[in-house]
Amino acid sequence: MRRWSVVVAGTLLLVAAIAGVHRLPAAESDVGAAELLRQVRGAEDHSWSGYIETEGALQLPDTDGFSDVGALFGERTTMRAWWHDGQHWRVAQLLLAGETDLIHRGDTTLRWDYERFDATLSRDPAIRLPRTADLVPPVLAARLLRGVDVDDVERIPAKRTAGVSAPGLRLVPPSDLSSIDHADVWLDPGSGVPLRVEVHADGADSPAFTSQFREFSSARPSTDEVSFEPPPGVEVGFDDVLDIADAANQYASVRPPDRVAGLERAASSDQAVGVYGRGMTEMIAIPIRDREADPLREQLAQTAGVDRSAERTAVSVGPLGVVLTGAAGEGGWLLAGTLTREALDRAADDVLADSVFLGDR
């Protein structure tokens, strides 16, 4: 009995010590902003693994085709992730009744739904809606850093994250079209991997979206950790249409303009869906049919702060702006991104004026 008392006491002391480390104040670093920017960019191909939490305050409309996106940006999400490299990774969203995993290899991604006992393989299209793997700190930070130069960054105080004293870097959008006031990134001083990311809307006191490691390792995950073998009895299906954006990009008979609101269309968006800008100033334009547009239009109309006219319905939620053109029964263009309301309106005007109809496909 005495031996078990010693074991229990030792375990409690170890747990208390670990908790104490996470509560210690962060030690400051004299590394400058330019060097931190170099480190975080140099770590984009670094391996890592860990336990991640994201939390969003972006209450987006909940409608078919977009409900998963709304949950990602408006709720708390917990994940376990293993990142071997950009071509081999696994991200598991932890749920009350199990988990849903994304296992990526090369140009395909397998989705494993534990609760439904379902495995589905899909190609990885250039245009798609956001998913859990896009919001882990290293991936989110890499996206926000696109277009940022040394003149757009500054040092901020360190923050203890995942038990690490992480030096901080503030990113300021280089374009005045952005609806983001700034984004803060704290990185692991040993590897340069981002550990915490906060995105702040203009004039807001608290972040609109946060992604952070609760546990972190910079060691390279094993091949087994980023792999998946279906359990006995599970047949892997194949989905050739990933989501509503992928469907529109493949089958809609339109081409968006090369330039909207002064922003160039990305080279990767060479079909029906247009992606414009980059980093903290980015927007997507998706042509959608009336059966998707009508319920979304109704949901947008019930959102606080909606601005509605006969030609369009617009909502701003933190740094995210959404504009849906057209009226009931007409379909329309869905524009969403981190642009100011004025810039989104200009973009909608340009899309409507300059898109080209290609005929039935």
Secondary structure, DSSP 4 states (H G I P E B T S, - for coil): -HHHHHHHHHHHHHHHHHHHHHHSPPPP----HHHHHHHHHHTTT--EEEEEEEEE-------TTTHHHHHHHHSEEEEEEEEEETTEEEEEEEETTEEEEEEEETTEEEEEETTTTEEEEEE--SS----GGGGSHHHHHHHHTTT--GGGEEEEEEEEETTEEEEEEEE--SSTTBSEEEEEEEE-TTT--EEEEEEEETT-SS-SEEEEEEEEE-SPPPTGGG---PPTTPPEEEES--SHHHHHHHH-SEE--SEETTEEBPTT--SSSEEEEETTEEEEEEEE-HHHHHHHHHHHHTSTT-EE-SSEEEEEETTEEEEEES-TTS-EEEEEESB-HHHHHHHHHHHHHH-EE----
